[in-house]
Amino acid sequence: MSYLIINGGRKLQGEITNQTAKNSAIALMCATIMIKGKTILNDIPRIEEVNRIIEILTSIGVKVENLGKNKYSFDATKVNVKNINREAVEMTRASLFLFGALAARVKSFRLPNSGGCHLGERTILSHIYALQKLGINIKVTEKYYEVQNPTKLQAGKIVMYESGDTATENAIMAAVIAPGQTVIKMASANYMVQDLCYFLVASGAKIEGIGTTTLTITGVTKLSPVKEYSIIPDPIVAMTYISIAIVTKSHLTIKDCPLEFLELELSKLEVMGQKFKIKNERLSKSKNFTLVDIEIIPSELIALPNKIEGRPFPGLNIDNLPLFVPILTQARGRTMVHDWAYENRAFYLLDLNKLGCKITLLDPHRVWVDGPTELKAHEIICPPALRPAVNILIAMLGAKGQSILRNTYPIDRGYENLYEVLNRVGADIRINVK
């Protein structure tokens, strides 16, 4: 297995172009199952999570073609779930998208239990309750989800049990082909949900209220192939680069940042004393989102005056919350971080203490972060979760000396060419193959 050797404590300089969004890409790729004919998606990130989705799609009969330059075509004219790639399903929670994507195409099927980040108990009750309103029945067994779809989907009124991104997307995918009008309340309005809605509208779906927590969907008889659709840049990856710039006290510009999904994060940083410039406002390739370039300027930081926590959009992104922790270790004072959404993620923050951080666990969801601290090199095995794993890399980049980071698959699930990109702006990261 490969591992990373990181010579930290180096100041970075230059520009980094943000990658496109993992969570949008996997949702849109799964949504192509609903469309008979060839659909083309642009700017799909080259990451392990995408590889798992391609393995799943091809195993059920979707014709996937790599057109080069991060462009892929998908043709789901024929679908057969009997030979689904169980190993790929068990490695990604994104396989749950098949609930909604297959709702109008397959009468019944068994989906192996999904995998993904190990963040404690992650039930699918919000999926089950939402899809029940459309006539879909999901039974959870020890090894499988048993799915029974009606002969004809029914429209309904859905109040989301939780405002989860994936559950909302599943409800949307099923509703757009359910005859009649479906109203989804307490829906997630996060970036990947909006991107999915815009993609489905491009294929002929009728969705009102995109970007709000109430969606009104009028079902259509079929969806049409989309000639080309470009995926939104990733606000979580953008925040990762922002965190790296701040922790390494570097002058970096991160290009192609989706501003609407980073404004609160930037507001928090501004309160902490972080200096930055927002430049070059423009529309994304899909014309649906506002992009900017963010210049990070080395600054002296103070702790936030109150706790920081994640919330459904337009709150601070739940996946950006842990990326604040390395930043807080460099701020003067104490901050409480409240990660209420996951059962185990706060525990992984304690790994940062091995790198000289001062993090105190208060309970399964809350930690104190004291700063500023001098980061120190160390050898660590990545935890089995994406953002906690990249947090360790961020701290290692800020720590003087040589660190070793093992089992980096959790990072590679969500970041495209991360180590090469960072090396181009002055980092020293070497991949060692054992």
Number of C-alpha atoms within 10 A of each C-alpha: 9 13 18 19 18 26 20 24 22 17 17 21 16 13 18 19 15 23 26 27 24 27 23 20 27 23 25 24 24 24 22 29 25 27 22 18 18 21 22 21 22 21 20 24 25 19 17 19 26 21 15 21 23 20 19 24 28 20 19 18 19 24 18 19 15 11 12 9 11 13 17 19 21 26 23 23 15 14 20 16 18 12 11 19 19 15 14 22 22 17 17 21 17 21 24 23 22 20 27 28 26 23 28 22 16 17 14 17 18 17 23 22 20 19 16 18 18 15 17 10 9 12 9 14 14 19 24 21 20 25 28 16 19 24 20 25 18 22 11 17 10 7 11 14 20 16 20 18 23 15 13 15 22 20 22 21 14 22 17 21 17 17 20 18 18 21 27 29 26 26 28 29 26 26 33 29 26 25 18 15 18 25 19 22 18 17 29 27 24 22 25 24 26 21 27 24 25 19 22 25 17 17 20 18 24 19 21 15 14 18 18 16 18 18 23 19 24 19 22 16 11 15 19 18 20 21 12 16 20 19 25 31 28 25 25 28 25 26 23 22 23 23 23 26 26 27 26 24 20 22 18 24 23 22 21 26 29 25 19 15 23 19 14 16 16 20 11 15 21 14 14 20 15 19 17 19 11 17 13 11 14 15 14 18 16 15 11 12 19 17 24 20 23 23 20 22 16 17 16 14 23 20 24 20 12 10 14 17 20 19 16 18 21 18 15 20 21 18 19 21 20 24 24 22 27 26 26 32 27 25 25 17 16 21 23 23 25 20 22 16 17 15 15 17 23 23 18 19 23 17 19 25 14 15 22 17 25 21 23 16 16 14 10 15 17 19 23 18 26 21 22 20 16 14 26 22 22 18 16 19 14 23 23 18 19 22 24 27 25 23 26 24 27 24 28 32 30 28 24 19 16 18 22 20 20 17 17 20 20 21 23 19 21 24 24 19 13 15 18 14 15 19 13 14 16 14 21 19 21 15 14 12 8 6
